[in-house]
Amino acid sequence: MSTDVPGMSLPSGATMPRIGQGTWYLGEDPARRAGELAALRLGLDLGLTMIDTAEMYGGGAAELLVAEAIAGRRDDVFLVDKVLPGNASRKGTIRACHRSLQRLGTDRIDLYLLHWRGGYALWETVDAFTELVDAGDIGAWGVSNFDGSDLEELAAVAGGGAWATDQILYNPARRGPEYDLLARCRRRGVPVTAYSPFDQGRLLSDPTIGEAAARHQATPAQVVLAWVLRQEGVAVLARATDAAHVRDNAAAVDLRLTDADLAAIDAAFPAPAGPTPLETV
């Protein structure tokens, strides 16, 4: 049974689901491959149709896993991929995209991101992204791990105002983006995508999160996802490798935290009082 996952509009007019499936560390162990494939496919069945991957993940192994998971249902999937900074020259970005397309077994990537800032000038990467959009290889492009100053530099580049998302580390324990970055993106009508919502699993054993979960007869993972999704203009990526966790993640879209829940989380994880450097994993 499919979950009604809400969507959000990109500047291009395309719709991006607000919750998706991450693939970091997937595809690297043959012994886990069958379970990982089953989890991704179940996620698609439940409406988690955004799948996020990167050429970095397992040196392309995650992309090959995604290719198998989406075979025969590509049109149902919103596919996000990323180019490594070391490949992000003008020509290098195009070559990297074409390699990813081949591994993914598709003719297009819906959203293609610069994974983080590197040594190449932003104009080179933006020029390549523009060419890839014009060729139909990608639907839109964006960035990952960009702070406010990075986005200002990006906006000053010819064509740089066309970025479609900033994928960042954001969760109850990593609230720095709330000081300015989320509002900056919101003013431009550009969604933010939060990765590592569970803070690499640490939040799943936090007592405050656990107490909120108990009040709602939910799981800690659902509480964390609901907390992220409470923010206007924010989507979230959650990795799961077994059926139970996939079902938990999909059901999180229906959980509404109370004011008391949010106040308790604020007390345990205070919002930033001033500018905070963007954290990354």
Number of C-alpha atoms within 10 A of each C-alpha: 7 12 17 14 18 13 14 17 16 17 17 13 10 15 14 22 21 24 28 27 25 23 24 18 14 24 23 16 12 10 9 12 15 13 14 24 21 16 23 28 21 20 25 24 14 19 20 29 25 23 24 24 26 24 21 17 17 17 12 18 23 25 27 19 22 24 19 16 20 22 13 9 10 17 10 14 18 19 26 23 24 26 24 19 17 14 19 28 23 19 13 18 25 21 16 18 25 18 14 24 19 15 19 27 17 16 13 22 25 20 25 30 23 27 24 18 17 14 10 14 14 23 18 17 24 26 20 21 30 19 15 22 19 12 11 14 21 23 20 26 26 23 24 22 18 23 17 16 10 13 18 13 12 21 15 12 15 12 14 21 16 18 24 25 25 26 24 26 24 25 22 21 18 20 17 23 24 18 15 16 22 20 16 15 19 15 11 11 15 24 25 28 21 23 26 20 26 23 17 10 11 10 20 19 12 12 12 19 23 18 17 23 19 13 11 15 9 17 21 23 23 27 28 25 27 20 21 20 20 15 12 13 20 23 25 26 25 24 24 20 19 15 17 10 18 23 18 17 27 25 19 22 20 12 16 15 17 11 9 10 19 14 12 16 19 14 10 15 15 15 17 14 9 10 12 16 10 17 15 14 9
